[in-house]
């Protein structure tokens, strides 16, 4: 990691974990497909 000055959060905090949430839903849906053979293409909003 490279320091680049203060962040926008409290006490200069920077977010680092948020981008990883983009991969969770497809991984869960693929696991459901692998376990059941049912492909889920739409989720409730």
mmCIF entry with sequence, helices, sheets and N, C-alpha, C, O atoms, coordinates in Angstrom:
data_MODEL
# 
_entry.id   MODEL 
# 
_entity.id                         1 
_entity.type                       polymer 
_entity.pdbx_number_of_molecules   1 
# 
_entity_poly.entity_id                      1 
_entity_poly.type                           'polypeptide(L)' 
_entity_poly.nstd_linkage                   no 
_entity_poly.nstd_monomer                   no 
_entity_poly.pdbx_seq_one_letter_code       
;(UNK)(UNK)(UNK)(UNK)(UNK)(UNK)(UNK)(UNK)(UNK)(UNK)(UNK)(UNK)(UNK)(UNK)(UNK)(UNK)
(UNK)(UNK)(UNK)(UNK)(UNK)(UNK)(UNK)(UNK)(UNK)(UNK)(UNK)(UNK)(UNK)(UNK)(UNK)(UNK)
(UNK)(UNK)(UNK)(UNK)(UNK)(UNK)(UNK)(UNK)(UNK)(UNK)(UNK)(UNK)(UNK)
;
_entity_poly.pdbx_seq_one_letter_code_can   XXXXXXXXXXXXXXXXXXXXXXXXXXXXXXXXXXXXXXXXXXXXX 
_entity_poly.pdbx_strand_id                 A 
# 
loop_
_entity_poly_seq.entity_id 
_entity_poly_seq.num 
_entity_poly_seq.mon_id 
_entity_poly_seq.hetero 
1 1  UNK n 
1 2  UNK n 
1 3  UNK n 
1 4  UNK n 
1 5  UNK n 
1 6  UNK n 
1 7  UNK n 
1 8  UNK n 
1 9  UNK n 
1 10 UNK n 
1 11 UNK n 
1 12 UNK n 
1 13 UNK n 
1 14 UNK n 
1 15 UNK n 
1 16 UNK n 
1 17 UNK n 
1 18 UNK n 
1 19 UNK n 
1 20 UNK n 
1 21 UNK n 
1 22 UNK n 
1 23 UNK n 
1 24 UNK n 
1 25 UNK n 
1 26 UNK n 
1 27 UNK n 
1 28 UNK n 
1 29 UNK n 
1 30 UNK n 
1 31 UNK n 
1 32 UNK n 
1 33 UNK n 
1 34 UNK n 
1 35 UNK n 
1 36 UNK n 
1 37 UNK n 
1 38 UNK n 
1 39 UNK n 
1 40 UNK n 
1 41 UNK n 
1 42 UNK n 
1 43 UNK n 
1 44 UNK n 
1 45 UNK n 
# 
_struct_asym.id          A 
_struct_asym.entity_id   1 
# 
loop_
_struct_conf.conf_type_id 
_struct_conf.id 
_struct_conf.pdbx_PDB_helix_id 
_struct_conf.beg_label_comp_id 
_struct_conf.beg_label_asym_id 
_struct_conf.beg_label_seq_id 
_struct_conf.pdbx_beg_PDB_ins_code 
_struct_conf.end_label_comp_id 
_struct_conf.end_label_asym_id 
_struct_conf.end_label_seq_id 
_struct_conf.pdbx_end_PDB_ins_code 
_struct_conf.beg_auth_comp_id 
_struct_conf.beg_auth_asym_id 
_struct_conf.beg_auth_seq_id 
_struct_conf.end_auth_comp_id 
_struct_conf.end_auth_asym_id 
_struct_conf.end_auth_seq_id 
_struct_conf.pdbx_PDB_helix_class 
_struct_conf.details 
_struct_conf.pdbx_PDB_helix_length 
HELX_P HELX_P1 AA1 UNK A 10 ? UNK A 12 ? UNK A 10 UNK A 12 5 ? 3  
HELX_P HELX_P2 AA2 UNK A 18 ? UNK A 23 ? UNK A 18 UNK A 23 5 ? 6  
HELX_P HELX_P3 AA3 UNK A 24 ? UNK A 36 ? UNK A 24 UNK A 36 1 ? 13 
# 
_struct_conf_type.id          HELX_P 
_struct_conf_type.criteria    ? 
_struct_conf_type.reference   ? 
# 
loop_
_atom_site.group_PDB 
_atom_site.id 
_atom_site.type_symbol 
_atom_site.label_atom_id 
_atom_site.label_alt_id 
_atom_site.label_comp_id 
_atom_site.label_asym_id 
_atom_site.label_entity_id 
_atom_site.label_seq_id 
_atom_site.pdbx_PDB_ins_code 
_atom_site.Cartn_x 
_atom_site.Cartn_y 
_atom_site.Cartn_z 
_atom_site.occupancy 
_atom_site.B_iso_or_equiv 
_atom_site.pdbx_formal_charge 
_atom_site.auth_seq_id 
_atom_site.auth_comp_id 
_atom_site.auth_asym_id 
_atom_site.auth_atom_id 
_atom_site.pdbx_PDB_model_num 
ATOM 1   N N  . UNK A 1 1  ? 0.836   -1.165  0.000   1.00 0.00 ? 1  UNK A N  1 
ATOM 2   C CA . UNK A 1 1  ? 0.000   0.000   0.000   1.00 0.00 ? 1  UNK A CA 1 
ATOM 3   C C  . UNK A 1 1  ? 0.885   1.233   0.000   1.00 0.00 ? 1  UNK A C  1 
ATOM 4   O O  . UNK A 1 1  ? 1.969   1.244   0.583   1.00 0.00 ? 1  UNK A O  1 
ATOM 5   N N  . UNK A 1 2  ? 0.409   2.247   -0.653  1.00 0.00 ? 2  UNK A N  1 
ATOM 6   C CA . UNK A 1 2  ? 1.155   3.492   -0.764  1.00 0.00 ? 2  UNK A CA 1 
ATOM 7   C C  . UNK A 1 2  ? 0.360   4.600   -0.095  1.00 0.00 ? 2  UNK A C  1 
ATOM 8   O O  . UNK A 1 2  ? -0.820  4.785   -0.393  1.00 0.00 ? 2  UNK A O  1 
ATOM 9   N N  . UNK A 1 3  ? 0.992   5.334   0.801   1.00 0.00 ? 3  UNK A N  1 
ATOM 10  C CA . UNK A 1 3  ? 0.309   6.448   1.440   1.00 0.00 ? 3  UNK A CA 1 
ATOM 11  C C  . UNK A 1 3  ? 0.217   7.611   0.466   1.00 0.00 ? 3  UNK A C  1 
ATOM 12  O O  . UNK A 1 3  ? 1.168   7.914   -0.255  1.00 0.00 ? 3  UNK A O  1 
ATOM 13  N N  . UNK A 1 4  ? -0.944  8.258   0.457   1.00 0.00 ? 4  UNK A N  1 
ATOM 14  C CA . UNK A 1 4  ? -1.132  9.388   -0.451  1.00 0.00 ? 4  UNK A CA 1 
ATOM 15  C C  . UNK A 1 4  ? -1.808  10.561  0.251   1.00 0.00 ? 4  UNK A C  1 
ATOM 16  O O  . UNK A 1 4  ? -2.560  11.299  -0.386  1.00 0.00 ? 4  UNK A O  1 
ATOM 17  N N  . UNK A 1 5  ? -1.566  10.750  1.521   1.00 0.00 ? 5  UNK A N  1 
ATOM 18  C CA . UNK A 1 5  ? -2.173  11.865  2.233   1.00 0.00 ? 5  UNK A CA 1 
ATOM 19  C C  . UNK A 1 5  ? -3.424  11.440  2.971   1.00 0.00 ? 5  UNK A C  1 
ATOM 20  O O  . UNK A 1 5  ? -3.742  10.253  3.045   1.00 0.00 ? 5  UNK A O  1 
ATOM 21  N N  . UNK A 1 6  ? -4.136  12.417  3.519   1.00 0.00 ? 6  UNK A N  1 
ATOM 22  C CA . UNK A 1 6  ? -5.322  12.144  4.319   1.00 0.00 ? 6  UNK A CA 1 
ATOM 23  C C  . UNK A 1 6  ? -6.501  11.705  3.473   1.00 0.00 ? 6  UNK A C  1 
ATOM 24  O O  . UNK A 1 6  ? -6.641  12.111  2.320   1.00 0.00 ? 6  UNK A O  1 
ATOM 25  N N  . UNK A 1 7  ? -7.340  10.877  4.056   1.00 0.00 ? 7  UNK A N  1 
ATOM 26  C CA . UNK A 1 7  ? -8.553  10.425  3.386   1.00 0.00 ? 7  UNK A CA 1 
ATOM 27  C C  . UNK A 1 7  ? -9.723  11.338  3.693   1.00 0.00 ? 7  UNK A C  1 
ATOM 28  O O  . UNK A 1 7  ? -9.573  12.334  4.402   1.00 0.00 ? 7  UNK A O  1 
ATOM 29  N N  . UNK A 1 8  ? -10.888 11.000  3.161   1.00 0.00 ? 8  UNK A N  1 
ATOM 30  C CA . UNK A 1 8  ? -12.075 11.817  3.345   1.00 0.00 ? 8  UNK A CA 1 
ATOM 31  C C  . UNK A 1 8  ? -12.883 11.409  4.565   1.00 0.00 ? 8  UNK A C  1 
ATOM 32  O O  . UNK A 1 8  ? -13.779 12.146  4.976   1.00 0.00 ? 8  UNK A O  1 
ATOM 33  N N  . UNK A 1 9  ? -12.597 10.272  5.149   1.00 0.00 ? 9  UNK A N  1 
ATOM 34  C CA . UNK A 1 9  ? -13.362 9.766   6.286   1.00 0.00 ? 9  UNK A CA 1 
ATOM 35  C C  . UNK A 1 9  ? -12.919 10.389  7.600   1.00 0.00 ? 9  UNK A C  1 
ATOM 36  O O  . UNK A 1 9  ? -12.014 11.223  7.628   1.00 0.00 ? 9  UNK A O  1 
ATOM 37  N N  . UNK A 1 10 ? -13.566 9.977   8.696   1.00 0.00 ? 10 UNK A N  1 
ATOM 38  C CA . UNK A 1 10 ? -13.188 10.491  10.005  1.00 0.00 ? 10 UNK A CA 1 
ATOM 39  C C  . UNK A 1 10 ? -11.732 10.165  10.337  1.00 0.00 ? 10 UNK A C  1 
ATOM 40  O O  . UNK A 1 10 ? -11.267 9.056   10.074  1.00 0.00 ? 10 UNK A O  1 
ATOM 41  N N  . UNK A 1 11 ? -11.042 11.094  10.893  1.00 0.00 ? 11 UNK A N  1 
ATOM 42  C CA . UNK A 1 11 ? -9.630  10.945  11.267  1.00 0.00 ? 11 UNK A CA 1 
ATOM 43  C C  . UNK A 1 11 ? -8.753  10.585  10.070  1.00 0.00 ? 11 UNK A C  1 
ATOM 44  O O  . UNK A 1 11 ? -7.713  9.947   10.234  1.00 0.00 ? 11 UNK A O  1 
ATOM 45  N N  . UNK A 1 12 ? -9.162  10.986  8.879   1.00 0.00 ? 12 UNK A N  1 
ATOM 46  C CA . UNK A 1 12 ? -8.369  10.712  7.681   1.00 0.00 ? 12 UNK A CA 1 
ATOM 47  C C  . UNK A 1 12 ? -8.466  9.286   7.181   1.00 0.00 ? 12 UNK A C  1 
ATOM 48  O O  . UNK A 1 12 ? -7.618  8.836   6.410   1.00 0.00 ? 12 UNK A O  1 
ATOM 49  N N  . UNK A 1 13 ? -9.503  8.567   7.617   1.00 0.00 ? 13 UNK A N  1 
ATOM 50  C CA . UNK A 1 13 ? -9.658  7.162   7.221   1.00 0.00 ? 13 UNK A CA 1 
ATOM 51  C C  . UNK A 1 13 ? -9.971  7.039   5.734   1.00 0.00 ? 13 UNK A C  1 
ATOM 52  O O  . UNK A 1 13 ? -10.597 7.917   5.140   1.00 0.00 ? 13 UNK A O  1 
ATOM 53  N N  . UNK A 1 14 ? -9.529  5.945   5.152   1.00 0.00 ? 14 UNK A N  1 
ATOM 54  C CA . UNK A 1 14 ? -9.805  5.636   3.750   1.00 0.00 ? 14 UNK A CA 1 
ATOM 55  C C  . UNK A 1 14 ? -10.481 4.276   3.680   1.00 0.00 ? 14 UNK A C  1 
ATOM 56  O O  . UNK A 1 14 ? -10.163 3.380   4.462   1.00 0.00 ? 14 UNK A O  1 
ATOM 57  N N  . UNK A 1 15 ? -11.405 4.121   2.755   1.00 0.00 ? 15 UNK A N  1 
ATOM 58  C CA . UNK A 1 15 ? -12.067 2.832   2.573   1.00 0.00 ? 15 UNK A CA 1 
ATOM 59  C C  . UNK A 1 15 ? -11.184 1.879   1.799   1.00 0.00 ? 15 UNK A C  1 
ATOM 60  O O  . UNK A 1 15 ? -10.533 2.274   0.832   1.00 0.00 ? 15 UNK A O  1 
ATOM 61  N N  . UNK A 1 16 ? -11.157 0.621   2.219   1.00 0.00 ? 16 UNK A N  1 
ATOM 62  C CA . UNK A 1 16 ? -10.377 -0.374  1.489   1.00 0.00 ? 16 UNK A CA 1 
ATOM 63  C C  . UNK A 1 16 ? -11.185 -1.641  1.242   1.00 0.00 ? 16 UNK A C  1 
ATOM 64  O O  . UNK A 1 16 ? -10.854 -2.400  0.332   1.00 0.00 ? 16 UNK A O  1 
ATOM 65  N N  . UNK A 1 17 ? -12.231 -1.896  2.019   1.00 0.00 ? 17 UNK A N  1 
ATOM 66  C CA . UNK A 1 17 ? -12.972 -3.138  1.893   1.00 0.00 ? 17 UNK A CA 1 
ATOM 67  C C  . UNK A 1 17 ? -14.168 -3.078  0.965   1.00 0.00 ? 17 UNK A C  1 
ATOM 68  O O  . UNK A 1 17 ? -14.706 -4.125  0.604   1.00 0.00 ? 17 UNK A O  1 
ATOM 69  N N  . UNK A 1 18 ? -14.604 -1.898  0.567   1.00 0.00 ? 18 UNK A N  1 
ATOM 70  C CA . UNK A 1 18 ? -15.813 -1.781  -0.225  1.00 0.00 ? 18 UNK A CA 1 
ATOM 71  C C  . UNK A 1 18 ? -15.739 -2.453  -1.595  1.00 0.00 ? 18 UNK A C  1 
ATOM 72  O O  . UNK A 1 18 ? -16.713 -3.095  -1.989  1.00 0.00 ? 18 UNK A O  1 
ATOM 73  N N  . UNK A 1 19 ? -14.652 -2.342  -2.334  1.00 0.00 ? 19 UNK A N  1 
ATOM 74  C CA . UNK A 1 19 ? -14.638 -2.948  -3.676  1.00 0.00 ? 19 UNK A CA 1 
ATOM 75  C C  . UNK A 1 19 ? -14.835 -4.461  -3.677  1.00 0.00 ? 19 UNK A C  1 
ATOM 76  O O  . UNK A 1 19 ? -15.275 -5.018  -4.683  1.00 0.00 ? 19 UNK A O  1 
ATOM 77  N N  . UNK A 1 20 ? -14.527 -5.124  -2.596  1.00 0.00 ? 20 UNK A N  1 
ATOM 78  C CA . UNK A 1 20 ? -14.649 -6.581  -2.581  1.00 0.00 ? 20 UNK A CA 1 
ATOM 79  C C  . UNK A 1 20 ? -16.099 -7.051  -2.582  1.00 0.00 ? 20 UNK A C  1 
ATOM 80  O O  . UNK A 1 20 ? -16.348 -8.217  -2.891  1.00 0.00 ? 20 UNK A O  1 
ATOM 81  N N  . UNK A 1 21 ? -17.057 -6.204  -2.253  1.00 0.00 ? 21 UNK A N  1 
ATOM 82  C CA . UNK A 1 21 ? -18.457 -6.609  -2.220  1.00 0.00 ? 21 UNK A CA 1 
ATOM 83  C C  . UNK A 1 21 ? -19.017 -6.869  -3.614  1.00 0.00 ? 21 UNK A C  1 
ATOM 84  O O  . UNK A 1 21 ? -20.046 -7.532  -3.742  1.00 0.00 ? 21 UNK A O  1 
ATOM 85  N N  . UNK A 1 22 ? -18.370 -6.367  -4.660  1.00 0.00 ? 22 UNK A N  1 
ATOM 86  C CA . UNK A 1 22 ? -18.869 -6.566  -6.018  1.00 0.00 ? 22 UNK A CA 1 
ATOM 87  C C  . UNK A 1 22 ? -18.812 -8.026  -6.441  1.00 0.00 ? 22 UNK A C  1 
ATOM 88  O O  . UNK A 1 22 ? -19.537 -8.418  -7.356  1.00 0.00 ? 22 UNK A O  1 
ATOM 89  N N  . UNK A 1 23 ? -17.988 -8.834  -5.817  1.00 0.00 ? 23 UNK A N  1 
ATOM 90  C CA . UNK A 1 23 ? -17.814 -10.227 -6.224  1.00 0.00 ? 23 UNK A CA 1 
ATOM 91  C C  . UNK A 1 23 ? -18.604 -11.211 -5.381  1.00 0.00 ? 23 UNK A C  1 
ATOM 92  O O  . UNK A 1 23 ? -18.635 -12.399 -5.702  1.00 0.00 ? 23 UNK A O  1 
ATOM 93  N N  . UNK A 1 24 ? -19.236 -10.761 -4.327  1.00 0.00 ? 24 UNK A N  1 
ATOM 94  C CA . UNK A 1 24 ? -19.913 -11.683 -3.417  1.00 0.00 ? 24 UNK A CA 1 
ATOM 95  C C  . UNK A 1 24 ? -21.171 -12.274 -4.038  1.00 0.00 ? 24 UNK A C  1 
ATOM 96  O O  . UNK A 1 24 ? -21.366 -13.488 -3.991  1.00 0.00 ? 24 UNK A O  1 
ATOM 97  N N  . UNK A 1 25 ? -22.026 -11.441 -4.620  1.00 0.00 ? 25 UNK A N  1 
ATOM 98  C CA . UNK A 1 25 ? -23.301 -11.933 -5.158  1.00 0.00 ? 25 UNK A CA 1 
ATOM 99  C C  . UNK A 1 25 ? -23.084 -12.943 -6.278  1.00 0.00 ? 25 UNK A C  1 
ATOM 100 O O  . UNK A 1 25 ? -23.690 -14.013 -6.231  1.00 0.00 ? 25 UNK A O  1 
ATOM 101 N N  . UNK A 1 26 ? -22.249 -12.665 -7.288  1.00 0.00 ? 26 UNK A N  1 
ATOM 102 C CA . UNK A 1 26 ? -22.035 -13.684 -8.322  1.00 0.00 ? 26 UNK A CA 1 
ATOM 103 C C  . UNK A 1 26 ? -21.467 -14.987 -7.766  1.00 0.00 ? 26 UNK A C  1 
ATOM 104 O O  . UNK A 1 26 ? -21.814 -16.065 -8.249  1.00 0.00 ? 26 UNK A O  1 
ATOM 105 N N  . UNK A 1 27 ? -20.608 -14.902 -6.768  1.00 0.00 ? 27 UNK A N  1 
ATOM 106 C CA . UNK A 1 27 ? -20.040 -16.115 -6.176  1.00 0.00 ? 27 UNK A CA 1 
ATOM 107 C C  . UNK A 1 27 ? -21.113 -16.941 -5.480  1.00 0.00 ? 27 UNK A C  1 
ATOM 108 O O  . UNK A 1 27 ? -21.126 -18.167 -5.595  1.00 0.00 ? 27 UNK A O  1 
ATOM 109 N N  . UNK A 1 28 ? -22.014 -16.279 -4.759  1.00 0.00 ? 28 UNK A N  1 
ATOM 110 C CA . UNK A 1 28 ? -23.100 -16.995 -4.087  1.00 0.00 ? 28 UNK A CA 1 
ATOM 111 C C  . UNK A 1 28 ? -24.043 -17.610 -5.109  1.00 0.00 ? 28 UNK A C  1 
ATOM 112 O O  . UNK A 1 28 ? -24.468 -18.754 -4.947  1.00 0.00 ? 28 UNK A O  1 
ATOM 113 N N  . UNK A 1 29 ? -24.376 -16.866 -6.161  1.00 0.00 ? 29 UNK A N  1 
ATOM 114 C CA . UNK A 1 29 ? -25.277 -17.399 -7.186  1.00 0.00 ? 29 UNK A CA 1 
ATOM 115 C C  . UNK A 1 29 ? -24.652 -18.587 -7.911  1.00 0.00 ? 29 UNK A C  1 
ATOM 116 O O  . UNK A 1 29 ? -25.353 -19.546 -8.235  1.00 0.00 ? 29 UNK A O  1 
ATOM 117 N N  . UNK A 1 30 ? -23.368 -18.540 -8.165  1.00 0.00 ? 30 UNK A N  1 
ATOM 118 C CA . UNK A 1 30 ? -22.694 -19.681 -8.790  1.00 0.00 ? 30 UNK A CA 1 
ATOM 119 C C  . UNK A 1 30 ? -22.656 -20.880 -7.856  1.00 0.00 ? 30 UNK A C  1 
ATOM 120 O O  . UNK A 1 30 ? -22.766 -22.020 -8.308  1.00 0.00 ? 30 UNK A O  1 
ATOM 121 N N  . UNK A 1 31 ? -22.503 -20.640 -6.559  1.00 0.00 ? 31 UNK A N  1 
ATOM 122 C CA . UNK A 1 31 ? -22.522 -21.742 -5.592  1.00 0.00 ? 31 UNK A CA 1 
ATOM 123 C C  . UNK A 1 31 ? -23.902 -22.392 -5.547  1.00 0.00 ? 31 UNK A C  1 
ATOM 124 O O  . UNK A 1 31 ? -24.007 -23.615 -5.453  1.00 0.00 ? 31 UNK A O  1 
ATOM 125 N N  . UNK A 1 32 ? -24.960 -21.583 -5.613  1.00 0.00 ? 32 UNK A N  1 
ATOM 126 C CA . UNK A 1 32 ? -26.320 -22.130 -5.643  1.00 0.00 ? 32 UNK A CA 1 
ATOM 127 C C  . UNK A 1 32 ? -26.520 -22.958 -6.906  1.00 0.00 ? 32 UNK A C  1 
ATOM 128 O O  . UNK A 1 32 ? -27.112 -24.036 -6.855  1.00 0.00 ? 32 UNK A O  1 
ATOM 129 N N  . UNK A 1 33 ? -26.033 -22.462 -8.033  1.00 0.00 ? 33 UNK A N  1 
ATOM 130 C CA . UNK A 1 33 ? -26.152 -23.209 -9.287  1.00 0.00 ? 33 UNK A CA 1 
ATOM 131 C C  . UNK A 1 33 ? -25.389 -24.535 -9.207  1.00 0.00 ? 33 UNK A C  1 
ATOM 132 O O  . UNK A 1 33 ? -25.896 -25.574 -9.629  1.00 0.00 ? 33 UNK A O  1 
ATOM 133 N N  . UNK A 1 34 ? -24.175 -24.493 -8.666  1.00 0.00 ? 34 UNK A N  1 
ATOM 134 C CA . UNK A 1 34 ? -23.383 -25.725 -8.542  1.00 0.00 ? 34 UNK A CA 1 
ATOM 135 C C  . UNK A 1 34 ? -24.067 -26.747 -7.640  1.00 0.00 ? 34 UNK A C  1 
ATOM 136 O O  . UNK A 1 34 ? -23.993 -27.949 -7.894  1.00 0.00 ? 34 UNK A O  1 
ATOM 137 N N  . UNK A 1 35 ? -24.734 -26.272 -6.585  1.00 0.00 ? 35 UNK A N  1 
ATOM 138 C CA . UNK A 1 35 ? -25.360 -27.182 -5.626  1.00 0.00 ? 35 UNK A CA 1 
ATOM 139 C C  . UNK A 1 35 ? -26.703 -27.716 -6.102  1.00 0.00 ? 35 UNK A C  1 
ATOM 140 O O  . UNK A 1 35 ? -27.061 -28.856 -5.804  1.00 0.00 ? 35 UNK A O  1 
ATOM 141 N N  . UNK A 1 36 ? -27.458 -26.885 -6.850  1.00 0.00 ? 36 UNK A N  1 
ATOM 142 C CA . UNK A 1 36 ? -28.833 -27.264 -7.194  1.00 0.00 ? 36 UNK A CA 1 
ATOM 143 C C  . UNK A 1 36 ? -29.079 -27.454 -8.680  1.00 0.00 ? 36 UNK A C  1 
ATOM 144 O O  . UNK A 1 36 ? -30.034 -28.126 -9.067  1.00 0.00 ? 36 UNK A O  1 
ATOM 145 N N  . UNK A 1 37 ? -28.232 -26.873 -9.518  1.00 0.00 ? 37 UNK A N  1 
ATOM 146 C CA . UNK A 1 37 ? -28.464 -26.913 -10.956 1.00 0.00 ? 37 UNK A CA 1 
ATOM 147 C C  . UNK A 1 37 ? -29.457 -25.862 -11.423 1.00 0.00 ? 37 UNK A C  1 
ATOM 148 O O  . UNK A 1 37 ? -29.834 -25.843 -12.595 1.00 0.00 ? 37 UNK A O  1 
ATOM 149 N N  . UNK A 1 38 ? -29.887 -24.985 -10.519 1.00 0.00 ? 38 UNK A N  1 
ATOM 150 C CA . UNK A 1 38 ? -30.848 -23.930 -10.851 1.00 0.00 ? 38 UNK A CA 1 
ATOM 151 C C  . UNK A 1 38 ? -30.094 -22.617 -10.996 1.00 0.00 ? 38 UNK A C  1 
ATOM 152 O O  . UNK A 1 38 ? -29.400 -22.182 -10.077 1.00 0.00 ? 38 UNK A O  1 
ATOM 153 N N  . UNK A 1 39 ? -30.237 -21.989 -12.162 1.00 0.00 ? 39 UNK A N  1 
ATOM 154 C CA . UNK A 1 39 ? -29.567 -20.719 -12.421 1.00 0.00 ? 39 UNK A CA 1 
ATOM 155 C C  . UNK A 1 39 ? -30.501 -19.579 -12.021 1.00 0.00 ? 39 UNK A C  1 
ATOM 156 O O  . UNK A 1 39 ? -31.607 -19.475 -12.552 1.00 0.00 ? 39 UNK A O  1 
ATOM 157 N N  . UNK A 1 40 ? -30.075 -18.730 -11.100 1.00 0.00 ? 40 UNK A N  1 
ATOM 158 C CA . UNK A 1 40 ? -30.856 -17.568 -10.668 1.00 0.00 ? 40 UNK A CA 1 
ATOM 159 C C  . UNK A 1 40 ? -30.370 -16.372 -11.478 1.00 0.00 ? 40 UNK A C  1 
ATOM 160 O O  . UNK A 1 40 ? -29.201 -15.995 -11.405 1.00 0.00 ? 40 UNK A O  1 
ATOM 161 N N  . UNK A 1 41 ? -31.278 -15.782 -12.249 1.00 0.00 ? 41 UNK A N  1 
ATOM 162 C CA . UNK A 1 41 ? -30.900 -14.668 -13.114 1.00 0.00 ? 41 UNK A CA 1 
ATOM 163 C C  . UNK A 1 41 ? -31.425 -13.322 -12.626 1.00 0.00 ? 41 UNK A C  1 
ATOM 164 O O  . UNK A 1 41 ? -30.931 -12.278 -13.052 1.00 0.00 ? 41 UNK A O  1 
ATOM 165 N N  . UNK A 1 42 ? -32.414 -13.332 -11.744 1.00 0.00 ? 42 UNK A N  1 
ATOM 166 C CA . UNK A 1 42 ? -32.968 -12.084 -11.226 1.00 0.00 ? 42 UNK A CA 1 
ATOM 167 C C  . UNK A 1 42 ? -33.096 -12.176 -9.715  1.00 0.00 ? 42 UNK A C  1 
ATOM 168 O O  . UNK A 1 42 ? -33.465 -13.217 -9.171  1.00 0.00 ? 42 UNK A O  1 
ATOM 169 N N  . UNK A 1 43 ? -32.788 -11.084 -9.052  1.00 0.00 ? 43 UNK A N  1 
ATOM 170 C CA . UNK A 1 43 ? -32.905 -11.009 -7.601  1.00 0.00 ? 43 UNK A CA 1 
ATOM 171 C C  . UNK A 1 43 ? -33.890 -9.904  -7.243  1.00 0.00 ? 43 UNK A C  1 
ATOM 172 O O  . UNK A 1 43 ? -34.045 -8.953  -8.009  1.00 0.00 ? 43 UNK A O  1 
ATOM 173 N N  . UNK A 1 44 ? -34.556 -10.005 -6.106  1.00 0.00 ? 44 UNK A N  1 
ATOM 174 C CA . UNK A 1 44 ? -35.399 -8.893  -5.671  1.00 0.00 ? 44 UNK A CA 1 
ATOM 175 C C  . UNK A 1 44 ? -34.543 -7.661  -5.380  1.00 0.00 ? 44 UNK A C  1 
ATOM 176 O O  . UNK A 1 44 ? -33.392 -7.767  -4.956  1.00 0.00 ? 44 UNK A O  1 
ATOM 177 N N  . UNK A 1 45 ? -35.128 -6.506  -5.617  1.00 0.00 ? 45 UNK A N  1 
ATOM 178 C CA . UNK A 1 45 ? -34.392 -5.250  -5.392  1.00 0.00 ? 45 UNK A CA 1 
ATOM 179 C C  . UNK A 1 45 ? -34.311 -4.929  -3.930  1.00 0.00 ? 45 UNK A C  1 
ATOM 180 O O  . UNK A 1 45 ? -33.729 -3.912  -3.552  1.00 0.00 ? 45 UNK A O  1 
# 
